[in-house]
Amino acid sequence: MSVGVVAIGRNEGERLRRCLQSALAQCPRVVYVDSGSTDGSVAMAEAMGVAVVNLDMAQPFTAARARNAGFERLKSELPGVRFVQFVDGDCEIVAGWIDAAVAFVNDRPTVGVVCGRRRERYPEATVYNRLCDIEWDTPVGQTRACGGDALYRTTAFEDAGGFAPDLIAGEEPELCFRLRERGWEVWRIDREMTMHDAAMQRFGQWWKRNVRSGHAYAEWVQRHGASPERMGVREVVSNLIWSLPVSWPLWPVLFWRVYRRRPDAAYAAAIVLGKLPHLQGHVKFWLDRARGRHARIIEYK
């Protein structure tokens, strides 16, 4: 009982079933946090023996808030839990991952969080799915951040104060930033971790997902842009420069720079074109902040 799993989701259907089955196969205690599903997800999870937290949807929803609520439930049931694996409800945990992750963190007392390779389940289905799969192929070793699927040492998670519940996107790198500030290490190991089902069929979904990323970059700058690391500043400045109409004739130069690092034309084109929805996300954040509005989550599904 030294490890537990916290899964979050809304209306994930069969994807959630696969997620919970994969978690239960590797861990005796699983908590599922539901955010207003109408497809029977709660009943299905309860029937599988999973502890369920129904998130109060009267408050603005964020994935960060859902994960924090799941962690609190896990801690209440297993006060001595040492590790928590967070996973999104549209992901399946690869067999053997949790044991491998726990073993890695156990051997290294300064490691606060570890992740592995997240893969797209159907990368050949659409170009957008394939772009997700490429995006998650990050270098192995000590790193700055992880994504939504990762295993945390509970003492590190609590030391950093958990996820920032008001962040509507980019909450994982933001937490990793605070972990590193406190001396904890973030690692990606050479191990298969999860299978993700992006189910992106349309250009509009890809665009909205990039708007969300742009919003996250702007939030990082607002919170940590003045730190020595200047979190998010490079991304925001790059998007501002490359989104200017005067820079558009130079887009082939940017395309070639990206293509040289990873020779995939669709990926390079997505990086270039993605500057525009990123800027849209920046502007949305700045306008909401100027008007005193709390931003609502940006969903692409």
Phi, psi and omega in degrees: 000028180274353183222143175224165181241137173240117177249145178233151179180172174207121177054045180271347174057233183295331177299320179293320178302314179298319181300309183292322177298318180293326179289314181296332180291341184242348187212134183284341183236117181232134176244132176246127178255117182256139182243064173082034179294148176239011184253016180083015182300319182296312180298321179296314181297317180296321179294335178275359180085019181267137174289134185243135171246121176268109183292137178290108184277002173289338175264152180303132183277139166217152176297326179299314179297321179296317180295319178299318180296321177295321179296318179298320178294318179298315180296325180292329181270329180230079184303333182265012183299133185258337183222146176228128175261117174269141179211142176280148185294348177262019181238151174245129180282126181292138181304132178091350183297311186298317177299318181294319181293316179298317180299320180295313182291322180301324184279352185225095187296344180266357179278123180263332182207145179223141175228169178231209182271116171268131180240152175278133183294321183234067183294336182276351185292315179215159177296331181290321175298318181295324178296323176298315182298321178293318182302325184274357180273073183266162183297147177278144178125190177294135187219182182266333187205163173231179180257202184291333178262117180191157177254126182249144165285126187297325179295324178290317180301315180288325179298323180275352178088014179072191180286149174286109191293341182268357177284127180271351179196157176070023183288334181288309175300326179295318176295319178299324176300313180291326176298313181294326177298331181267008175094002178277151179258149176243129183230147164244126181255160183279075184208139176294134185244299184218158172248124185250146178242090183293323179054042178267117184250340191232153177301322181299325177294315179300317181299312183295324177297323178285329172299317178299318178298317179298322176298318180298317180301317181294322178294322178299317181298317181298323184271319190228013182295336180271359179287164177304329180283339181053056185301126177084346185296315181300316181296315182294315180298317179300316180294321179297316183292310186284345178274345179296136178307328180293340180270346185302322177298342180266003180303323176302328177294314178296318178304314183293322178297318179290318183296326179295325179284323178219102186287074176221113187297319180296319180295314180298318179296322180293323178296318181292306182295331181297344177301327183289308176294331175299315178298321177301320177295320176302309184298319178301315180297313183297320180293316179300319181293319180294329181269358180073024181267146173271123183295143176266152182301142179257111184253138179256351176261000000 
